[in-house]
């Protein structure tokens, strides 16, 4: 199989991620219209459990497989790489089966503990089989990523996105309208959330099935002559990498879980103490009944603010996924200079994408929500402040992902977990302190503080492990300067043009002008540096 360079792999995964996000937007927008704020609260309850499991299994397990495969490939030990995949398949099948059973058994407890009612219970049940499919998918993706071939991962992501879009919306409508005895007694929103999550589960199965078919058409590698390690040694190696890598992959989802366990309870307490104050702090429409207020605010925050927030990190994370096997091969072959070059390359490129995106979302928070969720005035009104205060954390999170991958590539899988712990503690403490005073804006501020601390600590660790400075200050200065100009031009255009054009046209023109401004700043300040990065030689 032909090996891809870091930039080639990143481009392929980014295209796949953009396609997946477009499909995700096409899924979430009509889904929000179908379910409303309350139904999205039920959907988000199940999806809030699914996302950390998905991160642990697909991101964590694929890293656990990709890292040793990349190491052995860098040392030309192909037989060992194949043994890694064979052993990981058996291990991950057992783990996925056990995880699915645990998810089924704990569904009722989880629903009661998070939402205080059982209306999200059917959706949580529908999510359980996805645990097994995620485990099986992770092995196949990790093996090919370790070979520096991102094509299987990219196509399987696209397959998942298409099935989630079509099956999720179909089953949402079907179960909302169908007269099925097993769902009698559940509200229309509860049945719709069940159907939507069922479609998501089907999409994970489709992604795994594609990889199974892909394997049948691949040529066998020429085996090296070394004797592979025993299965017991490989399992120990996989677990040694998997546990910290999986915990590191939880960074975004632990913040969502923290919100899940603290926000709705805090909202309920605020409603009990002073309903009028809660409605004012949450910018909540008066026509929302008090018994639905907590779920509505949480559903609007997760379904709108967090959905937009996750768009950029999910794209820049493709750079982190591609840099891991390339850096691991360079590090395993003793080429520390090239590993450091990869580190600088991925961080500069990530900053170029993340900084203007974060600044632009801050400037156009309300315009973005109106563009994406037009017609959901009450939800937008509730979600806009939360999105605005998430943007500093967005930039920090985008940069933290590649730093985590680089630390894993050089054999320090433990460090992402260690730097994540104080960040999550800050998130929990700030949630408890800020949410009663600032509502969703408090949750957003605590998320941004969490990711800022994690980024600073992880950069310090990376510099120490590489033993070389990365010379990032000048590049980041110009990126932030360009991001500020980008955001300013976007806000100015949107504010002035809104009097002359419809909202959607005004928004698109403003984004276009902002992109041109940012590209001009990069051209004037960083042209030479970007050209050097794009022309940098890859591992042969």
Secondary structure by P-SEA (a helix, b strand, c coil): cccccaaaaaaaaaaaaaaaaaaaaaaaaaaaaaccaaaaaaaaaaaaaaaaaaaaaaaaaaaaaaaaaaaaaaacaaaaaaaaaaaaaaaaaaaaaaaaaaaaaaaaaaaaaccccccaaaaaaaacaaaaaaaaaaaaaaaaaaaccaaaaaaaaaaaaaaaaaaaaaaaaaaacccccccccccaaaaaaaaaaaaaaaaaaaaaaaaaaaaaacccccccccccccaaaaaaaaaaaaaaaaaaaaaaaaaaaaaaacaaaaaaaaaaacaaaaaaaacccccccccaaaaaaaaaaaacaaaaaaaaaaaaaaaaaaaaaaaaaaaaacaaaaaaaaaaaaaaaaaaccaaaaaaaaacaaaaaaaacccaaaaaaacaaaaaaaaaaaaaaaaaaaaaaaaaaacccaaaaaaaaaaaaaaaaaaaccccccaaaaaaaaaaaaaaaaaaaaaaaaaaaaccccccaaaaaaaaaaaaaaaaaaaaaaaaccccccaaaaaaaaaaaaaaaaaaaaaaccaaaaaaaaaccccc
